[in-house]
């Protein structure tokens, strides 16, 4: 959701967006997840701050720009990233539940190993679900991209510009 005034959006569009390209839909399009559009203009990596993501604040816009995606590819990538975003949100919920279970295990007069074990198992299951979701997402992205685009994406991942 965009919270900028019309004047601020025009300013941002002028300096940061490629509005002459056909896939541009304005600063508040469906794939907009907030924050600056291009690297070098704000927040890049999110894992260092505890926020899961593709390592950039706006993964769809960033990938569309870096990989030179067409409109159909952008739409498919939006669907894929949305599904991955849901899985990561569920993993965050599971992590909060596991932390609460660890705290409950320590809270009593005696350490409750069964609660701690359940919390650890919750984390392992959540990590496995997230791994499977990421693998499915990467396979779907692979199918959408051309060989040249795959090469660019691999480079972004390998160099750490894009964190998984």
GIQUIRA-V757031 format. One record per residue. N is the residue number from 1. SS is DSSP state (alpha for helix, beta for strand, coil for the rest). PHI is phi in whole degrees, 0 to 359 (* if undefined). PSI is psi in whole degrees, -180 to 180 (NA if undefined). Layout:
# GIQUIRA-V757031
<<N	SS	PHI	PSI> <N	SS	PHI	PSI>>
This chain:
# GIQUIRA-V757031
<<1	coil	*	136> <2	coil	265	133> <3	coil	243	18> <4	coil	269	152> <5	coil	288	165> <6	alpha	301	-41> <7	alpha	295	-43> <8	alpha	294	-39> <9	alpha	297	-42> <10	alpha	298	-42> <11	alpha	298	-48> <12	alpha	297	-42> <13	alpha	299	-40> <14	alpha	295	-41> <15	alpha	267	-29> <16	alpha	243	-19> <17	coil	249	152> <18	coil	261	76> <19	coil	283	-5> <20	coil	275	-8> <21	coil	276	146> <22	coil	295	-25> <23	coil	276	-2> <24	coil	285	132> <25	coil	236	15> <26	coil	96	168> <27	coil	289	-8> <28	coil	240	39> <29	coil	285	176> <30	coil	303	-35> <31	coil	273	3> <32	coil	281	119> <33	coil	248	19> <34	coil	89	158> <35	coil	91	178> <36	coil	292	155> <37	coil	275	-35> <38	coil	244	148> <39	coil	299	149> <40	coil	93	-7> <41	coil	237	43> <42	coil	133	-143> <43	coil	285	123> <44	coil	258	-73> <45	coil	277	144> <46	coil	244	-18> <47	alpha	292	-33> <48	alpha	294	-20> <49	alpha	254	13> <50	coil	82	7> <51	coil	255	118> <52	coil	290	156> <53	coil	170	-173> <54	coil	276	13> <55	coil	90	-2> <56	coil	228	156> <57	coil	292	-36> <58	coil	237	80> <59	alpha	299	-37> <60	alpha	293	-50> <61	alpha	295	-41> <62	alpha	299	-48> <63	alpha	292	-39> <64	alpha	300	-39> <65	alpha	287	-51> <66	alpha	292	-34> <67	alpha	262	-4> <68	coil	55	58> <69	coil	280	148> <70	coil	273	176> <71	alpha	300	-42> <72	alpha	295	-41> <73	alpha	294	-39> <74	alpha	297	-43> <75	alpha	297	-43> <76	alpha	292	-41> <77	alpha	295	-36> <78	alpha	299	-42> <79	alpha	296	-45> <80	alpha	297	-48> <81	alpha	293	-31> <82	alpha	295	-43> <83	alpha	297	-41> <84	alpha	293	-37> <85	alpha	298	-40> <86	alpha	296	-43> <87	alpha	297	-40> <88	alpha	291	-35> <89	alpha	295	-40> <90	alpha	295	-38> <91	alpha	297	-36> <92	alpha	295	-40> <93	alpha	297	-45> <94	alpha	299	-38> <95	alpha	294	-41> <96	alpha	296	-40> <97	alpha	295	-41> <98	alpha	296	-42> <99	alpha	299	-40> <100	alpha	295	-40> <101	alpha	293	-39> <102	alpha	298	-43> <103	alpha	297	-41> <104	alpha	296	-34> <105	alpha	294	-31> <106	alpha	271	-23> <107	alpha	298	-41> <108	coil	289	178> <109	coil	295	-32> <110	coil	239	146> <111	coil	295	132> <112	coil	261	95> <113	alpha	295	-31> <114	alpha	292	-39> <115	alpha	294	-42> <116	alpha	296	-40> <117	alpha	295	-40> <118	alpha	295	-39> <119	alpha	295	-42> <120	alpha	296	-41> <121	alpha	294	-37> <122	alpha	299	-43> <123	alpha	296	-41> <124	alpha	296	-46> <125	alpha	296	-41> <126	alpha	296	-42> <127	alpha	296	-38> <128	alpha	293	-41> <129	alpha	297	-42> <130	alpha	293	-40> <131	alpha	300	-46> <132	alpha	295	-40> <133	alpha	295	-42> <134	alpha	294	-40> <135	alpha	297	-44> <136	alpha	298	-42> <137	alpha	296	-44> <138	alpha	295	-38> <139	alpha	295	-41> <140	alpha	292	-39> <141	alpha	296	-42> <142	alpha	303	-42> <143	alpha	292	-29> <144	alpha	280	-32> <145	coil	272	154> <146	coil	280	165> <147	alpha	304	-40> <148	alpha	293	-40> <149	alpha	292	-37> <150	alpha	298	-40> <151	alpha	297	-43> <152	alpha	294	-41> <153	alpha	296	-44> <154	alpha	300	-40> <155	alpha	297	-44> <156	alpha	297	-39> <157	alpha	289	-48> <158	alpha	299	-39> <159	coil	277	-7> <160	coil	86	4> <161	coil	295	-36> <162	coil	241	116> <163	coil	262	138> <164	coil	262	NA>>
